[in-house]
Amino acid sequence: MSAGDAYRIGLKNDWGISPLQLEDLPAVMEVERGGYSHPWKESVFRDCFRPDYRLWRLSDGEALGGYAVVAYLFDEAHLLNLCVARDYRSVGAGRRLLRHLLRESFGDGMQRLILEVRRSNQVAAGLYRSEGFEQIGERRGYYPGVPEREDALVFALEAPVG
């Protein structure tokens, strides 16, 4: 299925977001391996099923279109992983997941959400900037890479006041 097909089948309207379940891991791993040069291991995802983490899935009830993993620490949420299946990129899936996890995080009392993004991932950086995130720093050599490690841009968004 192409991104155009995803758009035509109603990604923007019919796809829902719900908590990720352990039984989703095979589909998550498929999306993860298709999205990253250095994907997380399944054991890392398993370790995220704990009370201070929030895991979200975007799906039509069957197909997994993407997922997000957020850790809560005191009053700060940290977006650890947001990945969209190749066939569902550029049709709003990432933005929909991001907006959902922001609503949930701020609704849970988090005062700030932070994240890292590869310096080379200008599409993701553009998404975060368009949603109001500001770059607050860099982490040198944060991401594994070939032939050398890659820097991360660190972004933050403060909870709305009021």
C-alpha positions as CSV (number, residue, x, y, z in Angstrom):
1,M,0.0,0.0,0.0
2,S,1.4,3.4,-0.9
3,A,1.1,6.6,1.2
4,G,-1.5,7.8,-1.3
5,D,-3.5,4.7,-0.6
6,A,-3.2,5.2,3.1
7,Y,-4.5,8.7,2.7
8,R,-7.4,7.5,0.5
9,I,-8.4,4.8,2.9
10,G,-9.0,7.4,5.6
11,L,-5.9,7.6,7.7
12,K,-6.8,11.0,8.9
13,N,-10.3,10.0,10.0
14,D,-10.6,6.3,10.6
15,W,-7.3,5.3,12.3
16,G,-7.4,5.4,16.1
17,I,-4.8,5.6,18.8
18,S,-4.9,3.2,21.8
19,P,-2.4,1.8,24.3
20,L,0.2,-0.5,22.8
21,Q,-0.1,-4.1,24.1
22,L,2.5,-6.8,24.4
23,E,0.8,-8.7,21.6
24,D,1.6,-5.8,19.3
25,L,5.3,-6.4,19.6
26,P,5.8,-8.5,16.4
27,A,4.2,-5.7,14.3
28,V,6.1,-3.1,16.3
29,M,9.4,-4.8,15.5
30,E,8.6,-4.9,11.8
31,V,7.9,-1.2,11.8
32,E,10.9,-0.5,14.0
33,R,13.3,-2.4,11.7
34,G,11.9,-0.6,8.7
35,G,12.3,2.8,10.3
36,Y,15.7,2.8,11.9
37,S,19.3,1.9,10.9
38,H,19.8,0.8,14.6
39,P,16.4,-0.5,15.8
40,W,15.6,-1.2,19.4
41,K,15.6,-4.8,20.4
42,E,12.3,-6.4,21.4
43,S,13.6,-6.7,25.0
44,V,13.9,-2.8,25.1
45,F,10.2,-2.5,24.2
46,R,9.3,-5.2,26.7
47,D,11.1,-3.2,29.4
48,C,8.9,-0.1,28.6
49,F,5.7,-1.9,29.8
50,R,5.8,-0.3,33.2
51,P,3.7,2.2,35.2
52,D,5.9,5.3,34.4
53,Y,5.8,4.8,30.6
54,R,3.1,5.4,28.1
55,L,3.0,3.3,24.9
56,W,0.7,4.2,22.1
57,R,-0.3,2.5,18.8
58,L,-1.9,4.1,15.7
59,S,-4.0,1.5,13.9
60,D,-7.1,0.8,12.0
61,G,-7.9,-2.0,14.4
62,E,-5.7,-4.5,12.5
63,A,-2.7,-2.9,10.7
64,L,-0.2,-1.0,12.9
65,G,0.6,2.3,11.3
66,G,2.9,3.6,14.0
67,Y,3.7,3.8,17.7
68,A,5.2,6.0,20.3
69,V,6.9,5.4,23.6
70,V,7.0,8.1,26.3
71,A,8.7,7.9,29.7
72,Y,7.4,10.0,32.7
73,L,9.9,11.3,35.3
74,F,8.5,13.6,38.0
75,D,6.8,16.3,35.9
76,E,8.6,15.8,32.6
77,A,7.7,13.4,29.8
78,H,10.5,12.1,27.5
79,L,9.5,10.9,24.0
80,L,11.8,8.0,23.5
81,N,10.5,6.6,20.2
82,L,8.0,7.6,17.6
83,C,8.0,5.6,14.4
84,V,5.6,5.4,11.5
85,A,5.3,2.5,9.1
86,R,6.8,3.3,5.7
87,D,3.5,3.1,3.9
88,Y,1.9,5.7,6.3
89,R,4.5,8.4,6.2
90,S,3.8,11.9,4.9
91,V,0.0,11.5,5.5
92,G,-0.3,12.9,9.0
93,A,0.3,9.7,11.1
94,G,3.3,11.1,12.9
95,R,1.6,14.3,13.7
96,R,-1.5,12.5,14.9
97,L,0.6,10.3,17.3
98,L,2.6,13.4,18.5
99,R,-0.5,15.4,19.2
100,H,-2.1,12.5,21.1
101,L,0.9,11.9,23.3
102,L,1.2,15.6,24.0
103,R,-2.5,15.7,25.1
104,E,-2.1,12.7,27.2
105,S,1.2,13.8,28.8
106,F,0.0,17.3,29.6
107,G,-3.3,15.8,30.8
108,D,-1.4,13.6,33.2
109,G,0.2,16.6,34.7
110,M,3.5,16.6,32.8
111,Q,4.9,20.2,32.6
112,R,7.3,19.6,29.7
113,L,8.0,17.1,26.9
114,I,11.5,16.6,25.6
115,L,12.9,14.5,22.8
116,E,16.0,13.9,20.7
117,V,16.1,13.6,17.0
118,R,19.0,12.7,14.7
119,R,20.6,15.8,13.2
120,S,20.1,14.3,9.7
121,N,16.3,13.7,10.3
122,Q,15.1,17.0,9.0
123,V,11.6,15.7,8.4
124,A,11.1,14.8,12.0
125,A,12.8,18.0,13.2
126,G,10.4,20.0,11.0
127,L,7.4,18.2,12.4
128,Y,8.5,19.0,16.0
129,R,9.2,22.6,15.1
130,S,5.8,23.0,13.4
131,E,4.1,21.7,16.6
132,G,5.8,24.4,18.7
133,F,8.9,22.5,20.0
134,E,12.1,24.6,20.4
135,Q,15.6,23.2,20.1
136,I,17.2,23.5,23.6
137,G,20.5,21.7,23.0
138,E,22.5,19.0,21.3
139,R,23.9,15.7,22.4
140,R,27.2,14.9,20.6
141,G,27.5,11.4,19.4
142,Y,24.2,10.4,20.8
143,Y,23.0,8.0,18.1
144,P,24.9,5.0,16.7
145,G,25.9,5.4,13.1
146,V,28.1,4.2,10.3
147,P,30.9,5.0,10.0
148,E,30.6,7.3,13.1
149,R,28.0,8.3,15.7
150,E,25.5,11.1,14.9
151,D,24.6,14.1,17.1
152,A,21.1,14.5,18.4
153,L,19.1,17.8,18.5
154,V,17.2,18.1,21.7
155,F,13.8,19.7,21.6
156,A,11.3,20.7,24.3
157,L,7.7,21.8,24.5
158,E,6.3,23.3,27.7
159,A,2.8,22.5,28.8
160,P,0.2,25.1,27.9
161,V,-0.5,27.5,30.8
162,G,-4.0,27.5,32.2
